[in-house]
Amino acid sequence: MLQLNFFNASFSKTQKRYCPGVKPMALSEESFMSIVRDPKTKELCEAFQRGDATAKTKLPAFCWTGRCKEGKTRAAANMEPTQLYMVDIDHVAEPEQMWQAIRQELINAMEQGKDYRIRLVHITPSGKGLRIVAEATQDFETLKEHMEWLCTELRLNECGDLDMCVKDLSRLSFAVPEDYILWKSPNLFNEPAKSPIKRADSGVAIPSPQDGKAEEASGDDREAHREEYEGYKSYCYKGTLLTDIIRKYLEVYGEPEQGEKHNFYNQMVKNFRCIADNNPRVLHALLPRFGGDNDFEYNKTLSQCQSICRTNTLSKLPKDFYFFLVKNGFITRRGEGTTTREATVEEVFNAPERPKVEMPKLPTIFNEFARI
């Protein structure tokens, strides 16, 4: 039986909200089916689709690609490969139709003697994505190489936006209701036949307790953009260096705890893109990488910045971030010192609604003629 972990949501004191916990629990066929059949799982997914961003973080989450070492919590340095890997396809309008097309590719491949060992396929909690969990069958030593191989074999690059962050051993897969599952292999919890995966990403070894941390490497992208990134340090917003605003942000909100780094970084990107011209390179150059300064974290955080900045630019600052900028003096209110002034933040958000004025009803033409 394959040893896998799942994580329940826990309350984060740093971010003041629920997010996936760091303490692992053993995942079995019985516990998996219990979670996907729980009515609360479907309720949270539907709430997330209606726009409640916190609903997703309250879902249980499975870790298909790695399992925690004995007595350890969820972190890249504490994970060992399960010999499973994931492919995440985002921004899919009709995931069920896409799966039918992929399924036909699999049938054609099986007729040619190929077996891709797909173990699980399901729609993601947003309802607009597709996740594939497969067994490692090739001799590649990294998650990334297996993922790229399957995408090439099944032409998944043509299906939607591929999420490159799934090449992390501690990457979580949020639970979905049973009717979101499009394919579940009877071998889902069986031990894989081969054990080729040794590392999370090419060039970056999985850290061990003896190593302390992964060896740093200098990738081609880093060297190509090193000078450009240095220039971004002088980037300003309304006369204040962006680096100073970031420093103050971390003083106010603190650094994320273990297991919260991915979500915390995502939120920083969503906030700061509004004052950085929605430029992923500026954000990637200036925002801190909480997972360390190695090639794996470099590529992972760059993918996050690019993915978030591809969405439509916000027409106004997020409410919480706007409060932060005003409270710490980074936004100067126009109209100060003149006879007319701009409303304060409190006045804007607490302004009473205008009373509705009912217009008198005019007589219809029919009634006018009826009086004659």
C-alpha positions in Angstrom: 0.0 0.0 0.0 1.4 3.4 -1.0 2.0 5.8 1.9 0.4 9.2 1.3 -0.4 12.2 3.4 -3.3 14.7 3.6 -3.6 17.9 5.6 -6.6 19.5 7.2 -7.1 23.3 7.4 -5.7 25.0 10.4 -5.9 28.6 11.6 -2.9 30.8 10.9 -2.0 33.4 13.5 0.1 35.2 11.0 -2.4 35.6 8.2 -5.5 35.5 10.5 -7.3 32.9 8.4 -7.6 29.2 7.7 -5.0 27.6 5.5 -3.7 24.0 4.9 -1.9 22.7 8.0 1.6 21.4 8.2 0.9 18.3 10.3 0.5 15.2 8.1 -2.1 12.5 8.4 -2.1 9.1 6.7 -4.2 9.0 3.6 -5.9 5.7 2.7 -8.6 4.6 0.2 -11.2 4.9 3.0 -10.2 8.3 4.2 -9.9 9.6 0.6 -13.5 8.5 -0.2 -14.8 9.8 3.1 -13.4 13.3 2.2 -14.7 13.5 -1.4 -18.1 12.3 -0.3 -18.4 14.7 2.6 -21.1 17.3 1.7 -19.0 20.0 3.3 -16.3 19.5 0.5 -18.9 20.3 -2.2 -20.2 23.3 -0.2 -16.7 24.8 0.1 -16.0 24.3 -3.6 -19.2 26.0 -4.6 -18.6 28.9 -2.2 -15.1 29.3 -3.8 -16.6 29.4 -7.3 -19.0 32.1 -6.1 -16.1 34.3 -5.1 -15.3 33.3 -1.5 -11.5 33.0 -1.7 -11.2 31.7 1.9 -13.4 28.7 1.2 -10.6 26.9 -0.8 -8.2 27.2 2.2 -10.7 25.4 4.4 -10.7 22.3 2.2 -8.6 19.3 3.2 -5.6 18.9 0.9 -3.8 15.8 -0.5 0.0 15.6 -1.1 0.4 13.3 -4.1 4.0 14.0 -5.0 5.7 13.7 -1.6 5.2 12.4 1.9 6.6 13.7 5.1 9.5 11.9 6.7 8.9 10.3 10.1 8.1 13.0 12.7 8.5 15.9 10.3 6.0 18.6 9.1 5.2 19.6 5.5 8.2 21.4 4.0 10.3 20.8 0.9 13.3 19.7 3.1 11.1 17.1 4.9 9.5 15.4 1.9 10.5 12.2 0.1 9.1 11.2 -3.3 6.0 9.0 -3.7 6.9 8.3 -7.3 3.6 10.1 -8.4 3.6 13.4 -10.2 0.9 16.0 -11.1 0.0 18.0 -14.1 -2.2 21.1 -13.5 -4.0 22.8 -16.4 -5.6 26.2 -15.5 -8.2 28.4 -17.2 -10.2 25.6 -18.9 -13.7 26.6 -19.9 -15.0 23.0 -20.3 -12.7 20.6 -18.3 -15.0 17.6 -18.9 -14.8 18.0 -22.7 -11.0 18.4 -22.4 -10.8 15.1 -20.5 -12.8 13.3 -23.2 -10.2 14.5 -25.8 -7.3 13.5 -23.5 -9.0 10.1 -22.9 -9.1 9.5 -26.6 -5.4 10.2 -26.8 -4.8 7.6 -24.0 -6.9 5.0 -25.8 -5.0 5.5 -29.1 -1.7 5.3 -27.1 -2.8 2.0 -25.4 -3.5 0.5 -28.8 0.1 1.2 -29.7 1.3 -0.5 -26.5 1.9 2.6 -24.4 0.7 3.0 -20.8 0.9 6.3 -19.1 -0.3 5.0 -15.7 -2.8 7.8 -15.1 -4.1 7.3 -11.5 -6.5 10.2 -11.0 -8.1 12.9 -13.0 -10.4 15.5 -11.5 -11.8 19.0 -12.0 -10.2 21.6 -9.7 -12.1 23.4 -6.9 -12.5 26.5 -9.2 -14.4 24.4 -11.8 -12.1 25.8 -14.4 -9.1 23.6 -14.2 -8.0 19.9 -14.7 -5.6 18.0 -12.5 -3.9 14.7 -13.6 -2.1 12.5 -11.1 0.2 9.8 -12.8 2.7 7.2 -11.8 6.4 7.7 -12.8 7.2 5.2 -15.6 10.2 6.8 -17.2 13.8 7.0 -16.1 13.7 10.7 -15.4 14.9 11.7 -11.9 12.8 14.9 -11.5 9.2 15.7 -11.2 9.6 18.4 -13.8 11.0 16.0 -16.4 8.1 13.6 -15.9 5.5 16.4 -16.2 7.1 17.8 -19.3 7.2 14.4 -20.9 3.5 13.7 -20.3 2.5 17.1 -21.6 4.5 16.5 -24.8 3.1 12.9 -25.2 -0.6 13.9 -24.7 -0.2 17.5 -26.2 -1.4 19.0 -23.0 0.3 22.3 -23.8 -2.5 22.9 -26.3 -5.2 22.4 -23.7 -4.7 25.5 -21.4 -2.2 27.2 -19.1 0.1 24.7 -17.4 0.9 25.4 -13.8 4.6 24.9 -13.4 4.5 25.1 -9.6 3.5 21.4 -9.3 7.1 20.4 -9.6 7.4 20.9 -5.8 7.3 17.7 -3.6 5.3 19.5 -0.9 2.7 20.9 -3.4 -0.9 20.3 -2.2 -3.9 19.3 -4.2 -7.2 20.5 -2.7 -10.0 18.0 -2.2 -13.0 18.1 -4.5 -16.4 16.3 -4.3 -16.8 12.9 -5.8 -18.7 14.1 -8.9 -15.7 16.3 -9.9 -13.6 13.1 -10.3 -13.5 12.1 -13.9 -11.2 9.1 -13.6 -9.9 7.1 -10.6 -7.7 4.1 -11.1 -8.3 1.1 -8.9 -4.5 1.2 -8.4 -4.5 4.7 -7.0 -3.1 3.6 -3.6 -0.9 0.8 -4.9 2.9 1.0 -4.5 4.5 2.2 -7.9 6.5 -0.4 -9.8 9.5 1.9 -10.3 11.3 4.5 -8.2 13.0 6.8 -10.7 12.2 10.2 -9.1 15.1 11.4 -6.9 14.7 15.2 -7.1 12.0 17.8 -7.2 13.4 19.8 -10.1 16.3 19.5 -12.5 19.5 21.0 -11.0 18.1 21.3 -7.5 18.5 18.3 -5.2 15.9 17.5 -2.6 17.4 18.8 0.7 18.2 16.3 3.4 18.7 16.9 7.1 22.5 16.4 6.5 22.6 19.0 3.7 20.6 21.6 5.6 19.4 23.2 2.4 19.5 22.7 -1.3 22.6 23.7 -3.2 22.3 27.0 -4.9 22.5 27.1 -8.7 22.7 29.9 -11.2 20.2 29.3 -14.1 20.3 30.9 -17.5 17.3 33.0 -16.7 18.9 34.4 -13.6 22.1 35.4 -15.4 20.1 37.0 -18.3 18.0 39.2 -16.0 20.5 39.9 -13.2 21.4 43.5 -14.4 17.7 44.2 -15.2 16.7 43.1 -11.7 19.3 45.4 -10.1 17.7 48.3 -11.9 14.3 47.5 -10.4 15.6 48.4 -6.9 15.1 52.1 -7.7 11.4 51.5 -8.7 9.1 54.0 -6.9 5.4 54.4 -6.2 4.3 57.9 -5.5 7.8 59.0 -4.6 8.5 56.0 -2.3 10.9 53.2 -3.1 8.9 50.0 -3.6 11.5 48.2 -1.5 10.6 50.5 1.5 6.9 49.7 1.1 7.7 45.9 1.0 9.9 46.2 4.1 7.1 48.0 6.0 4.5 45.4 4.8 6.6 42.6 6.3 6.9 44.6 9.6 3.2 44.9 9.8 2.1 41.5 8.7 5.2 39.5 9.7 6.9 36.7 7.7 4.8 33.6 6.9 5.0 30.5 9.1 6.1 27.1 7.7 3.4 25.8 5.3 2.0 29.3 4.6 4.8 30.6 2.4 3.1 29.8 -1.0 -0.2 31.5 -0.1 1.5 34.5 1.6 3.7 35.1 -1.5 0.6 34.9 -3.8 -1.2 37.5 -1.7 1.8 39.8 -1.8 2.0 39.5 -5.6 -1.8 40.3 -5.9 -1.4 43.4 -3.7 1.9 44.8 -5.1 1.1 44.2 -8.8 -1.4 47.1 -8.4 1.5 49.6 -7.7 4.1 47.9 -9.9 2.4 48.4 -13.3 1.3 44.7 -13.2 4.9 43.8 -14.2 5.9 40.2 -13.1 9.6 40.9 -13.5 9.4 43.9 -11.1 7.6 41.8 -8.5 9.9 38.9 -9.0 12.9 41.1 -8.5 11.8 42.9 -5.4 9.5 40.5 -3.4 11.3 38.2 -0.9 11.4 34.5 -1.8 10.6 32.8 1.5 11.8 29.4 0.3 15.4 30.4 -0.3 17.5 31.8 -3.1 18.0 28.8 -5.3 17.0 28.0 -8.9 13.9 26.0 -7.8 12.5 28.8 -5.8 13.5 31.3 -8.5 11.5 29.5 -11.2 8.6 28.7 -8.9 8.1 32.3 -7.8 8.6 33.6 -11.3 5.8 31.3 -12.5 3.6 32.6 -9.7 4.2 36.2 -10.6 3.5 35.6 -14.3 0.4 33.6 -13.6 -1.2 36.3 -11.4 -0.2 39.2 -13.7 -1.8 37.4 -16.7 -5.2 38.1 -15.1 -6.9 41.5 -15.7 -5.4 44.4 -13.9 -7.4 45.6 -11.0 -9.2 48.9 -11.4 -8.5 49.9 -7.8 -6.3 48.7 -4.9 -7.5 45.8 -2.8 -9.3 47.2 0.3 -6.9 45.8 2.9 -3.8 46.9 0.9 -5.3 50.4 0.4 -5.8 50.7 4.2 -2.2 49.6 4.7 -0.9 52.3 2.3 -3.0 55.1 3.8 -2.2 54.2 7.4 1.5 54.1 6.8 1.6 57.3 4.8 2.4 55.9 1.4 -0.7 57.5 -0.2 -1.0 61.3 0.0 -4.6 62.4 -0.1 -5.4 65.1 -2.6 -7.1 68.3 -1.5 -5.4 68.5 1.9 -4.9 72.2 3.0 -7.6 73.5 0.6 -11.2 74.5 1.1 -12.4 71.3 -0.5 -10.9 68.0 0.5 -11.1 64.4 -0.6 -13.1 62.1 1.7 -11.1 60.0 4.2 -10.9 56.3 3.9 -13.4 55.9 6.8 -15.9 58.3 5.2 -15.7 56.4 1.9 -16.4 53.0 3.3 -18.9 54.1 6.0 -20.9 56.6 3.9 -24.6 56.1 4.3 -26.6 55.0 1.2 -28.6 57.7 -0.6 -32.3 57.6 0.1 -34.4 56.3 -2.7 -36.7 59.0 -4.2 -40.0 57.6 -5.5 -41.3 59.5 -8.6 -45.0 60.1 -8.8 -46.9 57.9 -11.1 -48.2 59.7 -14.2 -51.7 58.8 -15.5 -51.6 56.6 -18.6 -53.0 57.8 -21.9 -55.8 55.2 -21.6 -57.0 56.8 -18.3 -56.9 60.3 -19.8 -59.2 59.2 -22.7 -61.4 57.4 -20.2 -62.2 60.7 -18.4 -63.5 62.3 -21.6 
